[in-house]
Amino acid sequence: LVVWDLLRFGRSQGYYMGMGRGSAVGSLVAYSLDITGIDPVEKNLIFERFLNRERYTMPDIDIDIPDLYRPEFIRYVRD
């Protein structure tokens, strides 16, 4: 939900936040929360790239924030 909130903030400011990238686009939950804009079921993407039993670290969701807007995001997180 932290990523969802960051993306919601960026979009509310009119920033293009992308459709998603990396293994997170295979997550139906990420798609349902509008974190990614690609339906993994429709595109037949593999969820196990995002989360599987062999993975020894927690999954992460990558987001790209343009350098120009980075101070605003840091301020938002801090506040």
N, C-alpha and C positions, 0 to 999 in steps of 0.2 A: 504493500500500500504506500510505502514511501516513494517508490518510483512512480506510481500512479499520481500521487500528489505533486511531485516535481513536474511531470508532464502536463498535468492540469494547469499548474501555475504558468508554465511556459506558453501553453496554448492560449490561456486567458490574456497573455500579453501580446498575442498575435505572432508568436514565433513558430516557425515550421519546425516540428520536433521529429519528423521522419515517420516511417511506417514500421520501424523496428529492424533490428539486425541481430545477427548471431543466433545462438541456440534458442533464445527466448521466443522467437517466432514460431516455434513448434509447440508452444503452450496455449491450450485453449483458454485457460484462466487469464493469461496475459491478453489474449485477444478479446475476451469477454469484458475485461476491465478497460478496454481501449488503450492499453499500453502498447500493443502492436496493432497494425491495421491490416494484417494478412490472416485470413481464416486458415488455420493449419489443417482442418479437416478437408476443406474444399481443395487445398493444394497438396494434400496427402503428405504433410511434413511429419518428421519423426520426433515425437515427444522425448524419446530417450536420449536425444542429444542434449536436452535441457536438464533432465533429471533421470538418473538410473542408479542401480544398486552398486555398480563398480566405481561410481564417482566418489572420491574421498573428500571433496569440498562441497559446500552448499552452492546451488546454482546462483548465477548472478544475471542481472539484466543490464545490458549496455545501453546508455543513452548518449547522444552527441549534443553538446551544448556549444554553440559558437563562442569563441573566446571573447567576443565583444559583449556578450550577455552574461558571462560567467560571474562577474561581481554581483549582479542582481540575484542570481540563483544562490550564491553564497549568503547574501543578506537574507534572502527568504528562508533558507534553512536555519540560519542563526536565530532569526526572529521567531 
